[in-house]
Amino acid sequence: MAASTLVIVFARAPVAGRVKTRLVPVLGAWRAAQLHLRLVRRALRTARAARCGPVELHGSARHTLFRQEAFRVQRGADLGERMHRATSSALKRHAGVILIGADCPELRPADLRRAARLLRGGYEAVLAPAEDGGYALVALSRPSPALFRGVSWGTDAVWRQTVANMQGAGTRWRALRQVWDVDHPEDLARLEKAHYKLTVGER
């Protein structure tokens, strides 16, 4: 098993009308998909800049815009099962795994490096809480199916339920700083104010 930490970026294929649907009333389907693609590319740059180890993109489906990436198709009935399968497979090949989504441009390479250091220091799980009640990063040093069970994905209960799962399993874990993600129309002004060089599509 390699000593490095694998970084996985989870993302849906940038298909208009199927991504960033909460932003479609404001941006339109095409511009929302373009924003999603820019967020995916930023997440990949962040993952590579962290220099924790190799980077893989795990998508909902193959897409021509993903063809130059180390790519795997997500497998599982819900988000929890897909993340469990991805992280468990990664830990057969690497000492640690960090999984991030594509919705949080505030994540920095330093956040990923800190997660990797905490795993090497003996923690079994590291998570970055999000302001909306979810989390933007999960890092593991061993498979943890209990972490992903019984979670109401897409709600503000995700963080609370995940913490309860870890406490119930006796997992040694740490939290990183809280971050925010891009999911609702009100997040667009915050995104542009943050100067992340991400436009919301051609006007």
N, C-alpha and C positions, 0 to 999 in steps of 0.2 A: 504493500500500500504506500502510495506517495505521501511524503511528509507535508506537502503543501495543502493549502485550503482552497477548495474549489468555490468560485463565486458564480451563482446562478441568477440570471435576470429572468423573471417571470413576466410574460407579456402576451396579450392577445394580438392576433394579426391585425394590421391597420386597415380594416375594411370599413368603408363609410357606412354608417347606420348601425354598426355592431360594436363600436367602441366609443367611449366618452358620450354615452347617450344622454346623460344629464346636461351636457353642454350643447347638444344639438339645437335646442330652441334658441340659443344665443348665437352660436357659430354657424349652424347648418351642419349637415352630416359630413360633407367633404372636409371642411375646415377643422372639425372636431377630430377626424381621422388623421389629418396632417399634424395637428398638435400632439396626438397620441404617438405618432411616429417620431416626432422630435423628442418627446419624453423618453421613448425607448432608447434612442440613440444617445441621449445624455446619460441614462442609466448605464449603458454599456461603457461609455467613456469613464464614468466614475468607477465602475468595476475594474477596468483595466488600470486606471491611474492608482488604485489602491495597492497594486502589486502584491496581492496576497497569494496569488496562484493563477491557474488557468480560469478562463471565463467561458461560460456557456449561456446561450439564449434558449429558454424553454418557452415555446409558443403554443397557442391554442390550435394552430394549424400552420402548415408550411405556406410561405408567402414569398413571392419573388424578391421583395425588399429585404428579406432575411437570408438570402442565399449565400452571402459571404460570411455568415456567422457560423460558429460551432453550434449546431442547432439540434434540439431534441423536441419531440412532440409531447406535450403534457398528457398524462394518463390518469384517469380517475373520475369518479362520479361527481365529486364536488371539490372545492378549492382545498379543503383539508386533506382529502385523499391524494390530490395531485401534488401537494407540497410534501406529504409524507413519502410518496413514491420517489419523488425527485431527490429529496435529502437522503433517504435510505440508500438509494442507488449510488449517490455520490460518495457516501461514507464507506462503501466497499472499495473505492478507488483512492480516497483521500483521507487525511487525518481529520479534516474539518470541512464544513460546508457553510457558506453564507448565502442566503437567498434574499433577494430584494425584488420589489415590484418596480414598475415603470412610472408610478404616479407621484413619486416624491423627489423632485429635483433638489430639495434641501439636503438630502443625504450627501455627505462628502467622502472622499477617499479616506480621510482620517477616521470617520465613523467605522468603516469596514476594517481598517487596520486595528482599531481598538477592539472590535469584536473578535478578530483573529487572535489578538494577544490574550484576551480573556479566556478563549477556548484553550490556548496553549497553557494558560495558568491553572487549568483544572476545572473551569466552569463547563457544565454540560450544555447550557443554552444561554444565548444572549439575544435580547430583543430590543428594538427601538420603537417605543410607543408613538402613536400618531395622535394628533389633536382630536380626530374624529372618533376615537374610541377603538381604533384598530392598531395595527403595527406595520411599519414600513420595512423592517429587516428582521430576519430570524437566522441565528447561527447555531449550529449544533456540532458537538463532538461525538455524539452517538445517536443512533436512531431513536426517535421518541414518538411512537404512534399515539400515546396518551395525550400529547400536547395538542393534537389536531382534532380530537374527538369531541363531539357534542357542542361545537362552536357555531353560533348563529352568524355565518359569514355575511358580510355586507351591512352589519348593524353596528351600533355603538357599544355593543356588549362583547365584541371580539376580544379586546384586551383583558377585560375582567374575567371572562370565561377561560382564556388561555392561562392567565396567572393562577386561577383556581386549579386548572389541570396540572400545572407544574408543581404547585404546592401539594396536591393530592398524591402525586407520583414521587415526591421527595427529590425533585430535580434541583441540582445546584445551579442557580441562574443569576444573571445580572441584567439590569436595564441600562440602555444608553440614553442619551438626551432625547427629549420629545421633539418630534418634527411634524410638519404639516404636508399634506398632499394636495393634488389638483383633481378635484372631482365635481365640484359644484360651480355654478356661474360666478359666485362671489369670490372664488379662488383665482379667477383670471386677472383681476386687478392686482392682487397680491403677487401673482406670478410675474407680471410685467414690472411691477415696482421693484422686485428682487433682482432685476437685471440679469436674468439667467440666459440671455440671448436666445430665448425661445419665443418665436412669434406664434400667433394663433392662426396662421394661414394667410394666404394672399387676400388682400382686400380688393 
